[in-house]
Amino acid sequence: MNEYWCLPKEANGAFVACMEDVLDLYQQPYDHQAPVVCMDEASKQLVEEVRPPVPAKPGQPRRSDSEYKRNGTANVFMFVEPLGGWRRVSVTERRTADDWAQQVKQLLDEDYTDVPLVRLVMDNLNTHCFGSL
């Protein structure tokens, strides 16, 4: 079996049941009154070059130094509705439960104000829970 299609070792019945729910949702036809919106987030390191790169010349590629200055981190939230052709990216300074809750609030109060239901697909990060709302 191809290793990319195997379940993780920690997979259990609850994991499989959740995965089946997501796969069933993805197979449903598009419903503009109940859009499927996928959300993910990532923390990104912010870096600055210490030395300016040397531009390319004929016969010589552009050169840059691997040394950099660390300028902290930022968090990127990505919301996408694949079947509706919509997406939103937001950058925050932190990755907290409050930041996530504010993003979900914006999704419902600004992005999808005229639909009765938004079906949100996301991972199970500890900040992604009803208690955060």
Chimera marker file (.cmm) of the C-alpha trace (Angstrom):
<marker_set name="trace">
<marker id="1" x="0.000" y="0.000" z="0.000" r="1" g="1" b="0" radius="0.5"/>
<marker id="2" x="1.209" y="3.490" z="-0.818" r="1" g="1" b="0" radius="0.5"/>
<marker id="3" x="2.452" y="5.102" z="2.437" r="1" g="1" b="0" radius="0.5"/>
<marker id="4" x="0.740" y="8.397" z="1.526" r="1" g="1" b="0" radius="0.5"/>
<marker id="5" x="-2.687" y="6.761" z="1.740" r="1" g="1" b="0" radius="0.5"/>
<marker id="6" x="-2.181" y="5.082" z="5.130" r="1" g="1" b="0" radius="0.5"/>
<marker id="7" x="-3.907" y="6.345" z="8.238" r="1" g="1" b="0" radius="0.5"/>
<marker id="8" x="-1.645" y="7.819" z="10.898" r="1" g="1" b="0" radius="0.5"/>
<marker id="9" x="-0.640" y="5.424" z="13.671" r="1" g="1" b="0" radius="0.5"/>
<marker id="10" x="-2.658" y="7.380" z="16.230" r="1" g="1" b="0" radius="0.5"/>
<marker id="11" x="-5.834" y="7.013" z="14.115" r="1" g="1" b="0" radius="0.5"/>
<marker id="12" x="-8.756" y="5.504" z="15.960" r="1" g="1" b="0" radius="0.5"/>
<marker id="13" x="-12.485" y="5.105" z="15.492" r="1" g="1" b="0" radius="0.5"/>
<marker id="14" x="-13.201" y="8.745" z="16.327" r="1" g="1" b="0" radius="0.5"/>
<marker id="15" x="-10.590" y="9.943" z="13.815" r="1" g="1" b="0" radius="0.5"/>
<marker id="16" x="-11.998" y="7.691" z="11.076" r="1" g="1" b="0" radius="0.5"/>
<marker id="17" x="-15.574" y="8.793" z="11.811" r="1" g="1" b="0" radius="0.5"/>
<marker id="18" x="-14.598" y="12.474" z="11.530" r="1" g="1" b="0" radius="0.5"/>
<marker id="19" x="-12.699" y="11.815" z="8.304" r="1" g="1" b="0" radius="0.5"/>
<marker id="20" x="-15.712" y="10.004" z="6.839" r="1" g="1" b="0" radius="0.5"/>
<marker id="21" x="-17.921" y="13.002" z="7.735" r="1" g="1" b="0" radius="0.5"/>
<marker id="22" x="-15.566" y="15.357" z="5.896" r="1" g="1" b="0" radius="0.5"/>
<marker id="23" x="-15.334" y="13.099" z="2.846" r="1" g="1" b="0" radius="0.5"/>
<marker id="24" x="-19.145" y="12.759" z="2.752" r="1" g="1" b="0" radius="0.5"/>
<marker id="25" x="-19.464" y="16.546" z="2.929" r="1" g="1" b="0" radius="0.5"/>
<marker id="26" x="-17.028" y="16.993" z="0.037" r="1" g="1" b="0" radius="0.5"/>
<marker id="27" x="-19.142" y="14.666" z="-2.148" r="1" g="1" b="0" radius="0.5"/>
<marker id="28" x="-22.354" y="16.658" z="-1.710" r="1" g="1" b="0" radius="0.5"/>
<marker id="29" x="-23.478" y="18.930" z="-4.546" r="1" g="1" b="0" radius="0.5"/>
<marker id="30" x="-22.867" y="22.656" z="-4.245" r="1" g="1" b="0" radius="0.5"/>
<marker id="31" x="-25.457" y="24.466" z="-2.140" r="1" g="1" b="0" radius="0.5"/>
<marker id="32" x="-25.136" y="28.267" z="-2.180" r="1" g="1" b="0" radius="0.5"/>
<marker id="33" x="-27.412" y="28.438" z="0.899" r="1" g="1" b="0" radius="0.5"/>
<marker id="34" x="-25.071" y="26.150" z="2.891" r="1" g="1" b="0" radius="0.5"/>
<marker id="35" x="-21.557" y="26.692" z="1.508" r="1" g="1" b="0" radius="0.5"/>
<marker id="36" x="-18.638" y="24.502" z="2.535" r="1" g="1" b="0" radius="0.5"/>
<marker id="37" x="-15.784" y="26.730" z="3.715" r="1" g="1" b="0" radius="0.5"/>
<marker id="38" x="-12.383" y="25.245" z="4.554" r="1" g="1" b="0" radius="0.5"/>
<marker id="39" x="-10.100" y="26.975" z="7.045" r="1" g="1" b="0" radius="0.5"/>
<marker id="40" x="-6.466" y="26.509" z="7.941" r="1" g="1" b="0" radius="0.5"/>
<marker id="41" x="-3.810" y="28.605" z="9.578" r="1" g="1" b="0" radius="0.5"/>
<marker id="42" x="-0.035" y="28.681" z="9.677" r="1" g="1" b="0" radius="0.5"/>
<marker id="43" x="2.582" y="30.473" z="11.690" r="1" g="1" b="0" radius="0.5"/>
<marker id="44" x="5.275" y="32.061" z="9.523" r="1" g="1" b="0" radius="0.5"/>
<marker id="45" x="8.685" y="33.350" z="10.526" r="1" g="1" b="0" radius="0.5"/>
<marker id="46" x="9.427" y="36.901" z="9.376" r="1" g="1" b="0" radius="0.5"/>
<marker id="47" x="12.998" y="37.396" z="8.164" r="1" g="1" b="0" radius="0.5"/>
<marker id="48" x="15.060" y="40.236" z="6.742" r="1" g="1" b="0" radius="0.5"/>
<marker id="49" x="18.144" y="39.978" z="4.574" r="1" g="1" b="0" radius="0.5"/>
<marker id="50" x="21.369" y="41.015" z="6.324" r="1" g="1" b="0" radius="0.5"/>
<marker id="51" x="23.220" y="41.709" z="3.078" r="1" g="1" b="0" radius="0.5"/>
<marker id="52" x="21.601" y="42.830" z="-0.154" r="1" g="1" b="0" radius="0.5"/>
<marker id="53" x="21.540" y="40.176" z="-2.904" r="1" g="1" b="0" radius="0.5"/>
<marker id="54" x="23.941" y="40.472" z="-5.826" r="1" g="1" b="0" radius="0.5"/>
<marker id="55" x="21.949" y="40.865" z="-9.068" r="1" g="1" b="0" radius="0.5"/>
<marker id="56" x="22.324" y="38.354" z="-11.872" r="1" g="1" b="0" radius="0.5"/>
<marker id="57" x="24.796" y="39.058" z="-14.666" r="1" g="1" b="0" radius="0.5"/>
<marker id="58" x="25.220" y="37.305" z="-17.989" r="1" g="1" b="0" radius="0.5"/>
<marker id="59" x="26.554" y="33.851" z="-17.161" r="1" g="1" b="0" radius="0.5"/>
<marker id="60" x="26.127" y="34.331" z="-13.395" r="1" g="1" b="0" radius="0.5"/>
<marker id="61" x="22.885" y="33.792" z="-11.450" r="1" g="1" b="0" radius="0.5"/>
<marker id="62" x="21.571" y="36.119" z="-8.754" r="1" g="1" b="0" radius="0.5"/>
<marker id="63" x="23.343" y="35.463" z="-5.467" r="1" g="1" b="0" radius="0.5"/>
<marker id="64" x="22.047" y="35.914" z="-1.947" r="1" g="1" b="0" radius="0.5"/>
<marker id="65" x="23.485" y="35.217" z="1.478" r="1" g="1" b="0" radius="0.5"/>
<marker id="66" x="21.794" y="32.618" z="3.675" r="1" g="1" b="0" radius="0.5"/>
<marker id="67" x="22.282" y="34.764" z="6.785" r="1" g="1" b="0" radius="0.5"/>
<marker id="68" x="19.161" y="36.600" z="7.891" r="1" g="1" b="0" radius="0.5"/>
<marker id="69" x="17.742" y="38.685" z="10.729" r="1" g="1" b="0" radius="0.5"/>
<marker id="70" x="14.747" y="37.225" z="12.553" r="1" g="1" b="0" radius="0.5"/>
<marker id="71" x="11.844" y="39.679" z="12.803" r="1" g="1" b="0" radius="0.5"/>
<marker id="72" x="9.349" y="37.640" z="14.814" r="1" g="1" b="0" radius="0.5"/>
<marker id="73" x="6.400" y="35.678" z="13.499" r="1" g="1" b="0" radius="0.5"/>
<marker id="74" x="2.976" y="36.242" z="11.993" r="1" g="1" b="0" radius="0.5"/>
<marker id="75" x="-0.028" y="33.983" z="11.731" r="1" g="1" b="0" radius="0.5"/>
<marker id="76" x="-1.878" y="33.470" z="8.439" r="1" g="1" b="0" radius="0.5"/>
<marker id="77" x="-5.558" y="32.455" z="8.397" r="1" g="1" b="0" radius="0.5"/>
<marker id="78" x="-6.888" y="31.106" z="5.091" r="1" g="1" b="0" radius="0.5"/>
<marker id="79" x="-10.581" y="30.591" z="4.395" r="1" g="1" b="0" radius="0.5"/>
<marker id="80" x="-11.617" y="29.129" z="1.050" r="1" g="1" b="0" radius="0.5"/>
<marker id="81" x="-14.900" y="28.038" z="-0.475" r="1" g="1" b="0" radius="0.5"/>
<marker id="82" x="-13.616" y="25.851" z="-3.333" r="1" g="1" b="0" radius="0.5"/>
<marker id="83" x="-16.931" y="25.301" z="-5.097" r="1" g="1" b="0" radius="0.5"/>
<marker id="84" x="-17.952" y="28.955" z="-4.793" r="1" g="1" b="0" radius="0.5"/>
<marker id="85" x="-14.619" y="30.347" z="-5.958" r="1" g="1" b="0" radius="0.5"/>
<marker id="86" x="-14.127" y="32.494" z="-2.853" r="1" g="1" b="0" radius="0.5"/>
<marker id="87" x="-11.192" y="32.944" z="-0.475" r="1" g="1" b="0" radius="0.5"/>
<marker id="88" x="-9.958" y="35.255" z="2.260" r="1" g="1" b="0" radius="0.5"/>
<marker id="89" x="-6.525" y="35.519" z="3.818" r="1" g="1" b="0" radius="0.5"/>
<marker id="90" x="-5.923" y="37.389" z="7.074" r="1" g="1" b="0" radius="0.5"/>
<marker id="91" x="-2.673" y="37.963" z="8.917" r="1" g="1" b="0" radius="0.5"/>
<marker id="92" x="-2.563" y="38.341" z="12.698" r="1" g="1" b="0" radius="0.5"/>
<marker id="93" x="0.288" y="38.858" z="15.121" r="1" g="1" b="0" radius="0.5"/>
<marker id="94" x="-0.619" y="35.809" z="17.213" r="1" g="1" b="0" radius="0.5"/>
<marker id="95" x="-2.330" y="32.453" z="16.984" r="1" g="1" b="0" radius="0.5"/>
<marker id="96" x="-4.690" y="32.431" z="19.938" r="1" g="1" b="0" radius="0.5"/>
<marker id="97" x="-8.207" y="31.191" z="20.575" r="1" g="1" b="0" radius="0.5"/>
<marker id="98" x="-9.391" y="34.812" z="20.493" r="1" g="1" b="0" radius="0.5"/>
<marker id="99" x="-7.747" y="35.403" z="17.095" r="1" g="1" b="0" radius="0.5"/>
<marker id="100" x="-9.506" y="32.310" z="15.721" r="1" g="1" b="0" radius="0.5"/>
<marker id="101" x="-12.844" y="33.391" z="17.226" r="1" g="1" b="0" radius="0.5"/>
<marker id="102" x="-12.505" y="36.848" z="15.623" r="1" g="1" b="0" radius="0.5"/>
<marker id="103" x="-11.858" y="35.223" z="12.244" r="1" g="1" b="0" radius="0.5"/>
<marker id="104" x="-14.945" y="33.006" z="12.547" r="1" g="1" b="0" radius="0.5"/>
<marker id="105" x="-16.990" y="36.049" z="13.602" r="1" g="1" b="0" radius="0.5"/>
<marker id="106" x="-15.823" y="37.914" z="10.490" r="1" g="1" b="0" radius="0.5"/>
<marker id="107" x="-16.677" y="34.878" z="8.356" r="1" g="1" b="0" radius="0.5"/>
<marker id="108" x="-20.266" y="34.848" z="9.628" r="1" g="1" b="0" radius="0.5"/>
<marker id="109" x="-20.890" y="38.572" z="10.206" r="1" g="1" b="0" radius="0.5"/>
<marker id="110" x="-19.194" y="39.967" z="7.088" r="1" g="1" b="0" radius="0.5"/>
<marker id="111" x="-18.332" y="37.289" z="4.521" r="1" g="1" b="0" radius="0.5"/>
<marker id="112" x="-21.520" y="35.166" z="4.641" r="1" g="1" b="0" radius="0.5"/>
<marker id="113" x="-24.254" y="37.426" z="5.978" r="1" g="1" b="0" radius="0.5"/>
<marker id="114" x="-27.028" y="36.225" z="3.675" r="1" g="1" b="0" radius="0.5"/>
<marker id="115" x="-26.819" y="32.433" z="4.052" r="1" g="1" b="0" radius="0.5"/>
<marker id="116" x="-28.563" y="30.448" z="6.801" r="1" g="1" b="0" radius="0.5"/>
<marker id="117" x="-25.734" y="27.939" z="7.248" r="1" g="1" b="0" radius="0.5"/>
<marker id="118" x="-21.971" y="27.823" z="6.708" r="1" g="1" b="0" radius="0.5"/>
<marker id="119" x="-20.354" y="24.384" z="6.926" r="1" g="1" b="0" radius="0.5"/>
<marker id="120" x="-16.835" y="25.017" z="8.247" r="1" g="1" b="0" radius="0.5"/>
<marker id="121" x="-14.146" y="22.375" z="7.712" r="1" g="1" b="0" radius="0.5"/>
<marker id="122" x="-10.997" y="22.782" z="9.814" r="1" g="1" b="0" radius="0.5"/>
<marker id="123" x="-8.424" y="20.812" z="11.750" r="1" g="1" b="0" radius="0.5"/>
<marker id="124" x="-8.762" y="20.047" z="15.438" r="1" g="1" b="0" radius="0.5"/>
<marker id="125" x="-6.195" y="22.502" z="16.781" r="1" g="1" b="0" radius="0.5"/>
<marker id="126" x="-6.770" y="23.157" z="20.486" r="1" g="1" b="0" radius="0.5"/>
<marker id="127" x="-7.896" y="26.745" z="19.815" r="1" g="1" b="0" radius="0.5"/>
<marker id="128" x="-10.555" y="25.656" z="17.289" r="1" g="1" b="0" radius="0.5"/>
<marker id="129" x="-13.407" y="24.828" z="19.646" r="1" g="1" b="0" radius="0.5"/>
<marker id="130" x="-16.778" y="26.168" z="20.779" r="1" g="1" b="0" radius="0.5"/>
<marker id="131" x="-15.202" y="27.333" z="24.032" r="1" g="1" b="0" radius="0.5"/>
<marker id="132" x="-13.122" y="29.826" z="22.047" r="1" g="1" b="0" radius="0.5"/>
<marker id="133" x="-16.268" y="31.467" z="20.708" r="1" g="1" b="0" radius="0.5"/>
<link id1="1" id2="2" r="1" g="1" b="0" radius="0.2"/>
<link id1="2" id2="3" r="1" g="1" b="0" radius="0.2"/>
<link id1="3" id2="4" r="1" g="1" b="0" radius="0.2"/>
<link id1="4" id2="5" r="1" g="1" b="0" radius="0.2"/>
<link id1="5" id2="6" r="1" g="1" b="0" radius="0.2"/>
<link id1="6" id2="7" r="1" g="1" b="0" radius="0.2"/>
<link id1="7" id2="8" r="1" g="1" b="0" radius="0.2"/>
<link id1="8" id2="9" r="1" g="1" b="0" radius="0.2"/>
<link id1="9" id2="10" r="1" g="1" b="0" radius="0.2"/>
<link id1="10" id2="11" r="1" g="1" b="0" radius="0.2"/>
<link id1="11" id2="12" r="1" g="1" b="0" radius="0.2"/>
<link id1="12" id2="13" r="1" g="1" b="0" radius="0.2"/>
<link id1="13" id2="14" r="1" g="1" b="0" radius="0.2"/>
<link id1="14" id2="15" r="1" g="1" b="0" radius="0.2"/>
<link id1="15" id2="16" r="1" g="1" b="0" radius="0.2"/>
<link id1="16" id2="17" r="1" g="1" b="0" radius="0.2"/>
<link id1="17" id2="18" r="1" g="1" b="0" radius="0.2"/>
<link id1="18" id2="19" r="1" g="1" b="0" radius="0.2"/>
<link id1="19" id2="20" r="1" g="1" b="0" radius="0.2"/>
<link id1="20" id2="21" r="1" g="1" b="0" radius="0.2"/>
<link id1="21" id2="22" r="1" g="1" b="0" radius="0.2"/>
<link id1="22" id2="23" r="1" g="1" b="0" radius="0.2"/>
<link id1="23" id2="24" r="1" g="1" b="0" radius="0.2"/>
<link id1="24" id2="25" r="1" g="1" b="0" radius="0.2"/>
<link id1="25" id2="26" r="1" g="1" b="0" radius="0.2"/>
<link id1="26" id2="27" r="1" g="1" b="0" radius="0.2"/>
<link id1="27" id2="28" r="1" g="1" b="0" radius="0.2"/>
<link id1="28" id2="29" r="1" g="1" b="0" radius="0.2"/>
<link id1="29" id2="30" r="1" g="1" b="0" radius="0.2"/>
<link id1="30" id2="31" r="1" g="1" b="0" radius="0.2"/>
<link id1="31" id2="32" r="1" g="1" b="0" radius="0.2"/>
<link id1="32" id2="33" r="1" g="1" b="0" radius="0.2"/>
<link id1="33" id2="34" r="1" g="1" b="0" radius="0.2"/>
<link id1="34" id2="35" r="1" g="1" b="0" radius="0.2"/>
<link id1="35" id2="36" r="1" g="1" b="0" radius="0.2"/>
<link id1="36" id2="37" r="1" g="1" b="0" radius="0.2"/>
<link id1="37" id2="38" r="1" g="1" b="0" radius="0.2"/>
<link id1="38" id2="39" r="1" g="1" b="0" radius="0.2"/>
<link id1="39" id2="40" r="1" g="1" b="0" radius="0.2"/>
<link id1="40" id2="41" r="1" g="1" b="0" radius="0.2"/>
<link id1="41" id2="42" r="1" g="1" b="0" radius="0.2"/>
<link id1="42" id2="43" r="1" g="1" b="0" radius="0.2"/>
<link id1="43" id2="44" r="1" g="1" b="0" radius="0.2"/>
<link id1="44" id2="45" r="1" g="1" b="0" radius="0.2"/>
<link id1="45" id2="46" r="1" g="1" b="0" radius="0.2"/>
<link id1="46" id2="47" r="1" g="1" b="0" radius="0.2"/>
<link id1="47" id2="48" r="1" g="1" b="0" radius="0.2"/>
<link id1="48" id2="49" r="1" g="1" b="0" radius="0.2"/>
<link id1="49" id2="50" r="1" g="1" b="0" radius="0.2"/>
<link id1="50" id2="51" r="1" g="1" b="0" radius="0.2"/>
<link id1="51" id2="52" r="1" g="1" b="0" radius="0.2"/>
<link id1="52" id2="53" r="1" g="1" b="0" radius="0.2"/>
<link id1="53" id2="54" r="1" g="1" b="0" radius="0.2"/>
<link id1="54" id2="55" r="1" g="1" b="0" radius="0.2"/>
<link id1="55" id2="56" r="1" g="1" b="0" radius="0.2"/>
<link id1="56" id2="57" r="1" g="1" b="0" radius="0.2"/>
<link id1="57" id2="58" r="1" g="1" b="0" radius="0.2"/>
<link id1="58" id2="59" r="1" g="1" b="0" radius="0.2"/>
<link id1="59" id2="60" r="1" g="1" b="0" radius="0.2"/>
<link id1="60" id2="61" r="1" g="1" b="0" radius="0.2"/>
<link id1="61" id2="62" r="1" g="1" b="0" radius="0.2"/>
<link id1="62" id2="63" r="1" g="1" b="0" radius="0.2"/>
<link id1="63" id2="64" r="1" g="1" b="0" radius="0.2"/>
<link id1="64" id2="65" r="1" g="1" b="0" radius="0.2"/>
<link id1="65" id2="66" r="1" g="1" b="0" radius="0.2"/>
<link id1="66" id2="67" r="1" g="1" b="0" radius="0.2"/>
<link id1="67" id2="68" r="1" g="1" b="0" radius="0.2"/>
<link id1="68" id2="69" r="1" g="1" b="0" radius="0.2"/>
<link id1="69" id2="70" r="1" g="1" b="0" radius="0.2"/>
<link id1="70" id2="71" r="1" g="1" b="0" radius="0.2"/>
<link id1="71" id2="72" r="1" g="1" b="0" radius="0.2"/>
<link id1="72" id2="73" r="1" g="1" b="0" radius="0.2"/>
<link id1="73" id2="74" r="1" g="1" b="0" radius="0.2"/>
<link id1="74" id2="75" r="1" g="1" b="0" radius="0.2"/>
<link id1="75" id2="76" r="1" g="1" b="0" radius="0.2"/>
<link id1="76" id2="77" r="1" g="1" b="0" radius="0.2"/>
<link id1="77" id2="78" r="1" g="1" b="0" radius="0.2"/>
<link id1="78" id2="79" r="1" g="1" b="0" radius="0.2"/>
<link id1="79" id2="80" r="1" g="1" b="0" radius="0.2"/>
<link id1="80" id2="81" r="1" g="1" b="0" radius="0.2"/>
<link id1="81" id2="82" r="1" g="1" b="0" radius="0.2"/>
<link id1="82" id2="83" r="1" g="1" b="0" radius="0.2"/>
<link id1="83" id2="84" r="1" g="1" b="0" radius="0.2"/>
<link id1="84" id2="85" r="1" g="1" b="0" radius="0.2"/>
<link id1="85" id2="86" r="1" g="1" b="0" radius="0.2"/>
<link id1="86" id2="87" r="1" g="1" b="0" radius="0.2"/>
<link id1="87" id2="88" r="1" g="1" b="0" radius="0.2"/>
<link id1="88" id2="89" r="1" g="1" b="0" radius="0.2"/>
<link id1="89" id2="90" r="1" g="1" b="0" radius="0.2"/>
<link id1="90" id2="91" r="1" g="1" b="0" radius="0.2"/>
<link id1="91" id2="92" r="1" g="1" b="0" radius="0.2"/>
<link id1="92" id2="93" r="1" g="1" b="0" radius="0.2"/>
<link id1="93" id2="94" r="1" g="1" b="0" radius="0.2"/>
<link id1="94" id2="95" r="1" g="1" b="0" radius="0.2"/>
<link id1="95" id2="96" r="1" g="1" b="0" radius="0.2"/>
<link id1="96" id2="97" r="1" g="1" b="0" radius="0.2"/>
<link id1="97" id2="98" r="1" g="1" b="0" radius="0.2"/>
<link id1="98" id2="99" r="1" g="1" b="0" radius="0.2"/>
<link id1="99" id2="100" r="1" g="1" b="0" radius="0.2"/>
<link id1="100" id2="101" r="1" g="1" b="0" radius="0.2"/>
<link id1="101" id2="102" r="1" g="1" b="0" radius="0.2"/>
<link id1="102" id2="103" r="1" g="1" b="0" radius="0.2"/>
<link id1="103" id2="104" r="1" g="1" b="0" radius="0.2"/>
<link id1="104" id2="105" r="1" g="1" b="0" radius="0.2"/>
<link id1="105" id2="106" r="1" g="1" b="0" radius="0.2"/>
<link id1="106" id2="107" r="1" g="1" b="0" radius="0.2"/>
<link id1="107" id2="108" r="1" g="1" b="0" radius="0.2"/>
<link id1="108" id2="109" r="1" g="1" b="0" radius="0.2"/>
<link id1="109" id2="110" r="1" g="1" b="0" radius="0.2"/>
<link id1="110" id2="111" r="1" g="1" b="0" radius="0.2"/>
<link id1="111" id2="112" r="1" g="1" b="0" radius="0.2"/>
<link id1="112" id2="113" r="1" g="1" b="0" radius="0.2"/>
<link id1="113" id2="114" r="1" g="1" b="0" radius="0.2"/>
<link id1="114" id2="115" r="1" g="1" b="0" radius="0.2"/>
<link id1="115" id2="116" r="1" g="1" b="0" radius="0.2"/>
<link id1="116" id2="117" r="1" g="1" b="0" radius="0.2"/>
<link id1="117" id2="118" r="1" g="1" b="0" radius="0.2"/>
<link id1="118" id2="119" r="1" g="1" b="0" radius="0.2"/>
<link id1="119" id2="120" r="1" g="1" b="0" radius="0.2"/>
<link id1="120" id2="121" r="1" g="1" b="0" radius="0.2"/>
<link id1="121" id2="122" r="1" g="1" b="0" radius="0.2"/>
<link id1="122" id2="123" r="1" g="1" b="0" radius="0.2"/>
<link id1="123" id2="124" r="1" g="1" b="0" radius="0.2"/>
<link id1="124" id2="125" r="1" g="1" b="0" radius="0.2"/>
<link id1="125" id2="126" r="1" g="1" b="0" radius="0.2"/>
<link id1="126" id2="127" r="1" g="1" b="0" radius="0.2"/>
<link id1="127" id2="128" r="1" g="1" b="0" radius="0.2"/>
<link id1="128" id2="129" r="1" g="1" b="0" radius="0.2"/>
<link id1="129" id2="130" r="1" g="1" b="0" radius="0.2"/>
<link id1="130" id2="131" r="1" g="1" b="0" radius="0.2"/>
<link id1="131" id2="132" r="1" g="1" b="0" radius="0.2"/>
<link id1="132" id2="133" r="1" g="1" b="0" radius="0.2"/>
</marker_set>
